[in-house]
């Protein structure tokens, strides 16, 4: 969604429209396919097959007035914005840029088949500028086909589809111009490891996909250099999907407990879903899952990344069961994971009542290079006055990485720790935080608060 923030180095956030592909194999013809020498090139087929996975976003927000162009004395003004989103789950979960929907009270959505509805902002990460929306639809939506950004080639052909200047599903074509770019848009926003492309990107394209010739999303379009010819940028899909998984984890009810910590690893440029850790006596431990096991399917569907696991938990929150295909020591086995529930702990209250902390998962990308021993953690969003956390000097922006000898990579990790008898009985315990890249530690007890 294009609003006019302060620009540094004359770079502009843009809004793009995304689309998805249903896995067409252009190397194999079928009985209904046009002749091989027709105009139906792989690029045409990719664009046609992914249109239904792209949604157009519109809305209004209040922004500071421009002293040079607006009326004298005017401080605020209403502006229209436009943007794009890509469907990552058929139930209506959409990934887009946070700047597209930031401050927008009513997010208007139009699907490729002209259905109109509104979206709700569920979770966002301002550092990576990504957000998860939920739209209500009458039927399941096709999802974007996710590729990989770990094997990109300079000069390979790419395509952008977006809501350019409000012209919905505009298609532009270019190449990958460079990789691993660092781009600072303004005083508050800096992007790292971006893909540079010369595919035409315009206001309205933000949040849409950058596709390879196979119709796979390899990036989320995010910014363009003002005044330049053919200099635009996209967030690599590997980074974007990991952040999306962290954001989806915030949507899952906090009383659903499984005991697993997982992450995505890339082997020969292809993603694999690997178990990081298993909490003792948890449902995962009881069915024999261990560190290093690889999850290859969930409920009969292929699973290759952390996002697959988090979206599956949305269903498991109701069904209370996950059917996992797991590779243990190179041997495939099937496991039925029955989830536990904790009726006294909700996601919002996991850290708030006992510690005085409102916490949110932090992405692996944001944790990169902060500390060699911690890959993930929980960002402190708010500290309650007169709480145990405030007494220990914990501040908003700190990252909680460990407590009572356990890593706090997810809110579920924290819920498990707080339920331990020695912690719940207000015995003093150690905690560790990162402030920027500096580690700090302290001791505290949970608050003696009455239950409700």
C-alpha positions as CSV (number, residue, x, y, z in Angstrom):
1,X,0.0,0.0,0.0
2,X,1.6,3.2,-1.0
3,X,1.6,6.1,1.4
4,X,4.4,8.6,1.3
5,X,6.8,8.1,4.2
6,X,10.0,10.1,4.6
7,X,12.3,8.7,2.0
8,X,16.0,8.2,2.5
9,X,18.2,7.8,-0.6
10,X,15.0,8.3,-2.6
11,X,13.8,4.8,-2.1
12,X,10.1,4.1,-2.0
13,X,8.0,1.3,-0.5
14,X,5.7,0.0,-3.1
15,X,2.6,-2.2,-3.2
16,X,2.5,-5.3,-5.4
17,X,0.0,-8.0,-6.2
18,X,1.0,-11.6,-5.8
19,X,-0.2,-14.7,-7.4
20,X,0.3,-18.5,-7.1
21,X,0.9,-21.5,-9.3
22,X,-0.8,-24.9,-9.1
23,X,2.3,-26.8,-10.1
24,X,1.9,-27.1,-13.9
25,X,4.7,-29.1,-15.4
26,X,5.4,-27.3,-18.7
27,X,7.7,-30.0,-19.8
28,X,4.9,-32.5,-20.2
29,X,1.9,-31.9,-22.5
30,X,-1.5,-33.3,-21.9
31,X,-4.5,-33.9,-24.1
32,X,-6.0,-30.4,-23.5
33,X,-2.7,-28.5,-23.8
34,X,-2.1,-26.2,-26.8
35,X,0.5,-27.2,-29.3
36,X,4.1,-26.8,-28.2
37,X,4.7,-24.1,-30.7
38,X,1.7,-22.0,-29.6
39,X,1.9,-18.7,-27.6
40,X,1.3,-20.6,-24.4
41,X,4.8,-20.3,-23.1
42,X,5.8,-21.4,-19.6
43,X,5.6,-17.8,-18.5
44,X,2.0,-17.5,-19.8
45,X,1.0,-20.7,-18.1
46,X,2.6,-19.7,-14.8
47,X,0.7,-16.4,-14.7
48,X,-2.6,-17.9,-15.6
49,X,-2.4,-20.7,-13.1
50,X,-1.5,-18.4,-10.1
51,X,-3.9,-15.5,-10.4
52,X,-6.4,-16.9,-7.9
53,X,-3.7,-16.9,-5.2
54,X,-3.4,-13.1,-5.4
55,X,-5.6,-10.6,-3.6
56,X,-5.8,-6.8,-4.1
57,X,-5.7,-4.6,-0.9
58,X,-7.1,-1.1,-0.5
59,X,-7.7,1.2,2.5
60,X,-7.3,4.6,4.0
61,X,-5.0,5.8,6.8
62,X,-4.1,9.0,8.6
63,X,-0.6,10.3,7.9
64,X,1.4,13.5,8.8
65,X,0.7,16.3,6.4
66,X,3.4,17.5,4.0
67,X,4.4,21.1,4.8
68,X,5.4,21.7,1.2
69,X,2.3,20.5,-0.6
70,X,-0.6,20.6,1.9
71,X,-2.5,23.5,3.4
72,X,-0.6,25.7,5.9
73,X,-1.0,24.6,9.4
74,X,-2.4,21.2,8.4
75,X,-0.9,18.5,10.6
76,X,-2.7,15.3,9.5
77,X,-4.4,14.1,6.4
78,X,-6.3,11.0,5.0
79,X,-4.7,9.2,2.1
80,X,-5.8,6.2,0.0
81,X,-3.5,3.2,-0.3
82,X,-3.3,0.1,-2.4
83,X,-1.3,-3.1,-2.2
84,X,-1.2,-6.8,-2.8
85,X,-1.3,-10.1,-0.8
86,X,-0.6,-13.7,-1.5
87,X,-2.6,-16.6,-0.1
88,X,-0.5,-18.9,2.0
89,X,-3.3,-21.0,3.4
90,X,-6.6,-21.9,1.7
91,X,-8.6,-20.8,4.8
92,X,-7.9,-17.2,3.9
93,X,-4.6,-16.5,5.5
94,X,-2.7,-13.9,3.5
95,X,1.0,-12.7,3.6
96,X,1.7,-9.1,2.7
97,X,4.0,-6.2,3.7
98,X,3.2,-4.6,7.0
99,X,3.5,-1.1,5.5
100,X,0.6,-2.0,3.2
101,X,-1.8,-2.3,6.2
102,X,-0.1,-0.4,8.9
103,X,-2.6,2.1,10.4
104,X,-5.4,1.0,8.1
105,X,-8.7,0.6,10.0
106,X,-10.7,-1.2,7.2
107,X,-8.6,-3.4,4.9
108,X,-10.6,-3.9,1.7
109,X,-9.9,-7.0,-0.2
110,X,-10.8,-8.0,-3.8
111,X,-10.0,-11.5,-5.0
112,X,-9.1,-12.4,-8.6
113,X,-12.6,-13.7,-9.2
114,X,-14.0,-10.3,-8.1
115,X,-15.2,-11.2,-4.6
116,X,-15.1,-8.3,-2.2
117,X,-14.6,-8.6,1.5
118,X,-12.5,-7.2,4.3
119,X,-9.4,-8.5,6.1
120,X,-8.3,-8.5,9.7
121,X,-4.6,-7.9,10.7
122,X,-3.6,-10.9,12.9
123,X,0.1,-10.5,13.3
124,X,3.0,-8.4,12.0
125,X,6.7,-7.9,12.3
126,X,7.8,-4.3,11.7
127,X,11.5,-5.2,11.4
128,X,11.0,-7.4,8.4
129,X,7.9,-5.5,7.2
130,X,5.7,-8.6,6.9
131,X,2.2,-9.2,8.1
132,X,-0.5,-12.0,8.2
133,X,-4.1,-11.1,7.3
134,X,-7.2,-13.2,7.6
135,X,-10.0,-12.8,5.0
136,X,-13.4,-14.6,5.2
137,X,-14.3,-16.4,2.0
138,X,-17.1,-18.6,0.9
139,X,-14.8,-21.3,-0.4
140,X,-11.2,-22.3,0.0
141,X,-8.6,-20.2,-1.9
142,X,-5.8,-21.6,-4.0
143,X,-2.5,-21.0,-2.3
144,X,0.7,-19.6,-3.8
145,X,3.3,-22.2,-4.9
146,X,6.4,-21.5,-2.8
147,X,9.8,-21.9,-4.4
148,X,13.3,-21.3,-2.9
149,X,15.6,-18.3,-2.9
150,X,18.7,-20.2,-2.1
151,X,19.6,-21.2,-5.7
152,X,18.8,-17.9,-7.5
153,X,20.9,-17.1,-10.6
154,X,21.9,-13.7,-11.8
155,X,20.1,-12.8,-15.0
156,X,17.4,-15.5,-14.6
157,X,14.0,-14.4,-15.8
158,X,11.5,-13.4,-13.1
159,X,7.9,-12.0,-13.2
160,X,6.0,-9.7,-10.9
161,X,2.2,-9.5,-10.7
162,X,0.7,-6.7,-8.7
163,X,-1.9,-4.0,-8.1
164,X,0.3,-1.4,-9.8
165,X,-1.3,2.0,-9.4
166,X,-4.6,0.2,-8.8
167,X,-4.4,-1.7,-12.1
168,X,-5.1,-5.1,-10.7
169,X,-3.0,-8.1,-11.7
170,X,-0.5,-6.2,-13.7
171,X,2.2,-8.5,-15.1
172,X,5.8,-7.3,-15.6
173,X,8.9,-9.3,-16.6
174,X,12.6,-8.8,-15.9
175,X,15.6,-10.5,-14.6
176,X,17.4,-10.9,-11.3
177,X,19.9,-8.0,-11.3
178,X,21.7,-8.7,-8.0
179,X,21.4,-10.6,-4.7
180,X,22.0,-9.8,-1.0
181,X,21.3,-6.1,-1.3
182,X,21.0,-3.9,1.8
183,X,18.4,-1.1,1.3
184,X,17.5,1.7,3.8
185,X,14.2,3.2,2.9
186,X,13.9,5.8,5.8
187,X,15.2,6.4,9.3
188,X,13.1,3.5,10.7
189,X,13.2,0.9,8.0
190,X,16.2,-1.1,6.7
191,X,16.0,-4.3,4.6
192,X,18.8,-6.8,4.3
193,X,19.5,-9.6,1.9
194,X,17.1,-8.3,-0.7
195,X,16.8,-9.5,-4.3
196,X,17.3,-6.8,-6.9
197,X,15.3,-7.0,-10.1
198,X,14.6,-4.8,-13.1
199,X,11.0,-6.1,-13.4
200,X,8.8,-3.0,-13.3
201,X,7.6,-2.4,-9.8
202,X,5.1,0.4,-9.0
203,X,3.1,1.8,-6.1
204,X,0.5,-0.9,-5.4
205,X,2.8,-3.8,-5.9
206,X,4.0,-4.2,-2.2
207,X,3.2,-7.6,-0.7
208,X,3.0,-9.4,-4.1
209,X,5.2,-12.2,-5.4
210,X,8.2,-12.2,-7.5
211,X,8.0,-15.5,-9.5
212,X,10.5,-17.6,-11.4
213,X,9.8,-19.1,-14.8
214,X,8.3,-22.2,-13.1
215,X,5.6,-20.0,-11.5
216,X,7.1,-20.4,-8.0
217,X,7.2,-17.5,-5.6
218,X,10.8,-16.6,-4.9
219,X,10.3,-13.2,-3.2
220,X,7.9,-10.6,-1.9
221,X,8.2,-7.3,-3.7
222,X,8.8,-4.5,-1.3
223,X,10.6,-1.4,-2.7
224,X,11.7,0.6,-5.7
225,X,14.4,3.2,-6.2
226,X,12.7,6.5,-7.1
227,X,14.1,8.1,-10.2
228,X,16.0,5.1,-11.4
229,X,15.2,2.8,-14.3
230,X,14.6,-0.8,-13.4
231,X,15.9,-0.9,-9.8
232,X,13.4,-2.7,-7.6
233,X,13.7,-5.0,-4.6
234,X,12.1,-8.1,-3.1
235,X,12.4,-10.0,0.2
236,X,13.7,-13.5,-0.5
237,X,11.1,-16.2,-0.1
238,X,13.2,-18.3,2.3
239,X,13.3,-15.3,4.7
240,X,9.7,-14.3,4.2
241,X,8.3,-17.8,4.8
242,X,10.3,-18.2,8.0
243,X,8.9,-14.9,9.3
244,X,5.4,-16.0,8.1
245,X,5.7,-19.1,10.2
246,X,6.7,-17.1,13.3
247,X,3.7,-14.8,12.7
248,X,1.3,-17.8,12.2
249,X,2.5,-19.2,15.5
250,X,1.0,-16.1,17.2
251,X,-2.4,-17.0,15.7
252,X,-2.5,-20.5,17.3
253,X,-4.3,-20.7,20.6
254,X,-1.9,-20.7,23.5
255,X,-3.5,-23.6,25.3
256,X,-2.5,-26.0,22.5
257,X,0.6,-27.9,23.7
258,X,2.7,-30.4,21.7
259,X,6.2,-30.0,23.0
260,X,8.0,-29.6,19.7
261,X,10.4,-26.9,18.4
262,X,11.0,-27.1,14.7
263,X,12.8,-25.1,12.0
264,X,13.5,-25.2,8.3
265,X,16.9,-26.3,6.9
266,X,18.0,-26.3,3.3
267,X,19.7,-29.3,1.8
268,X,20.8,-29.0,-1.8
269,X,18.7,-25.8,-1.9
270,X,15.5,-27.6,-1.0
271,X,13.7,-27.1,2.4
272,X,13.3,-29.7,5.1
273,X,11.4,-29.5,8.3
274,X,13.6,-30.6,11.2
275,X,12.8,-31.0,15.0
276,X,15.1,-28.8,17.1
277,X,14.1,-29.9,20.5
278,X,11.5,-32.0,22.4
279,X,10.3,-31.0,25.8
280,X,10.4,-33.9,28.3
281,X,7.1,-35.6,29.2
282,X,5.4,-33.6,26.5
283,X,3.0,-35.2,23.9
284,X,5.9,-35.2,21.4
285,X,8.3,-37.0,23.8
286,X,5.6,-39.6,24.7
287,X,5.4,-40.7,21.0
288,X,9.2,-41.0,20.7
289,X,10.0,-37.9,18.7
290,X,13.6,-36.7,19.2
291,X,16.0,-33.9,18.2
292,X,17.1,-34.2,14.6
293,X,14.0,-36.1,13.4
294,X,12.6,-34.8,10.1
295,X,8.9,-34.3,9.5
296,X,8.0,-35.1,5.9
297,X,4.2,-35.1,6.1
298,X,1.4,-33.7,8.2
299,X,-2.1,-35.1,8.0
300,X,-1.3,-36.7,4.6
301,X,0.2,-33.5,3.1
302,X,3.8,-33.0,2.3
303,X,5.6,-30.9,4.9
304,X,8.9,-29.2,4.0
305,X,9.1,-26.0,6.1
306,X,8.1,-24.4,9.4
307,X,5.1,-22.7,7.8
308,X,3.6,-26.2,7.0
309,X,3.8,-27.1,10.7
310,X,2.3,-23.9,12.0
311,X,-0.6,-23.9,9.5
312,X,-1.3,-27.5,10.4
313,X,-1.6,-26.5,14.1
314,X,-4.5,-24.3,13.2
315,X,-6.5,-27.4,12.4
316,X,-5.0,-29.4,15.2
317,X,-6.2,-26.7,17.7
318,X,-9.7,-28.1,17.0
319,X,-9.0,-31.7,16.2
320,X,-6.3,-32.1,18.9
321,X,-4.4,-34.6,16.7
322,X,-1.6,-34.5,14.2
323,X,-0.7,-37.4,11.9
324,X,3.0,-37.0,11.2
325,X,5.2,-38.8,8.7
326,X,8.7,-38.7,10.3
327,X,12.2,-39.8,9.2
328,X,14.2,-41.1,12.2
329,X,17.7,-42.3,11.4
330,X,16.9,-42.6,7.7
331,X,13.8,-44.8,8.5
332,X,10.3,-43.5,7.7
333,X,7.6,-44.0,10.4
334,X,4.1,-42.6,11.1
335,X,3.3,-41.0,14.4
336,X,-0.1,-39.9,15.8
337,X,0.6,-36.8,18.0
338,X,-2.2,-36.1,20.4
339,X,-2.1,-32.6,21.6
340,X,-2.5,-31.6,25.2
341,X,-4.3,-28.5,26.4
342,X,-3.9,-26.1,29.3
343,X,-7.2,-24.5,30.2
344,X,-5.6,-22.0,32.6
345,X,-3.1,-20.5,30.1
346,X,-4.0,-18.5,27.0
347,X,-1.6,-17.1,24.5
348,X,-2.1,-13.5,25.6
349,X,-1.6,-14.3,29.3
350,X,1.3,-16.8,29.1
351,X,3.9,-14.2,30.2
352,X,1.7,-11.3,31.2
353,X,0.1,-12.5,34.5
354,X,3.1,-14.4,36.0
355,X,6.0,-12.2,34.8
356,X,4.5,-9.0,33.6
357,X,5.7,-9.5,30.0
358,X,3.8,-9.3,26.8
359,X,5.9,-11.4,24.4
360,X,5.9,-12.2,20.7
361,X,8.1,-14.8,18.8
362,X,11.1,-13.3,16.9
363,X,12.1,-14.6,13.5
364,X,15.2,-16.6,12.9
365,X,16.3,-13.9,10.4
366,X,16.1,-11.1,13.1
367,X,18.0,-13.3,15.5
368,X,20.8,-13.9,13.0
369,X,24.3,-12.9,14.3
370,X,22.9,-11.8,17.7
371,X,24.4,-14.6,19.7
372,X,25.9,-18.0,18.7
373,X,23.9,-20.0,21.3
374,X,20.5,-18.6,20.5
375,X,18.7,-19.0,17.1
376,X,15.3,-17.8,18.3
377,X,13.6,-16.0,21.2
378,X,10.7,-14.0,22.4
379,X,10.6,-10.3,21.9
380,X,9.4,-8.1,24.8
381,X,6.5,-6.1,23.5
382,X,5.3,-4.6,26.8
383,X,6.3,-4.6,30.5
384,X,3.6,-4.3,33.2
385,X,4.3,-1.7,35.8
386,X,5.3,-3.1,39.3
387,X,5.7,-6.6,37.8
388,X,8.6,-9.1,38.5
389,X,10.0,-8.2,35.0
390,X,10.0,-4.5,35.7
391,X,11.7,-5.0,39.0
392,X,14.5,-6.8,37.1
393,X,15.0,-4.0,34.6
394,X,13.6,-5.9,31.6
395,X,12.5,-3.4,28.9
396,X,10.4,-3.5,25.7
397,X,12.7,-4.6,22.8
398,X,14.7,-7.0,24.9
399,X,14.7,-10.6,23.7
400,X,14.0,-13.4,26.3
401,X,16.1,-16.4,25.2
402,X,16.2,-18.7,28.2
403,X,14.6,-19.3,31.6
404,X,15.2,-21.8,34.3
405,X,17.7,-23.6,32.2
406,X,15.4,-23.9,29.2
407,X,15.5,-22.0,25.9
408,X,12.4,-19.8,25.3
409,X,12.2,-20.1,21.5
410,X,8.3,-20.2,21.4
411,X,5.4,-19.2,23.6
412,X,4.8,-22.8,24.1
413,X,8.3,-23.3,25.5
414,X,7.5,-20.5,28.0
415,X,4.2,-22.1,28.9
416,X,5.9,-25.4,29.7
417,X,8.5,-23.7,31.9
418,X,5.9,-21.7,33.9
419,X,3.9,-24.9,34.6
420,X,6.8,-26.6,36.2
421,X,6.1,-27.1,39.9
422,X,9.3,-25.3,41.2
423,X,8.5,-22.2,39.1
424,X,4.8,-22.2,39.8
425,X,5.5,-22.4,43.5
426,X,7.4,-19.1,43.2
427,X,10.9,-20.5,43.6
428,X,13.5,-18.1,42.3
429,X,14.8,-18.9,38.8
430,X,17.4,-17.6,36.3
431,X,16.5,-15.8,33.1
432,X,18.6,-14.6,30.2
433,X,17.8,-11.8,27.7
434,X,19.6,-10.1,24.8
435,X,19.6,-6.4,24.5
436,X,20.7,-5.7,21.0
437,X,23.6,-8.2,20.9
438,X,24.6,-8.0,24.6
439,X,23.5,-10.8,26.9
440,X,22.1,-10.1,30.4
441,X,20.9,-12.3,33.1
442,X,19.0,-12.1,36.4
443,X,16.8,-13.9,38.9
444,X,13.1,-13.4,39.6
445,X,9.9,-15.2,40.8
446,X,6.5,-15.4,39.3
447,X,4.0,-12.9,40.6
448,X,1.6,-14.1,43.3
449,X,-1.6,-13.2,41.4
450,X,-5.0,-14.6,42.0
451,X,-6.5,-16.7,39.2
452,X,-9.6,-15.7,37.4
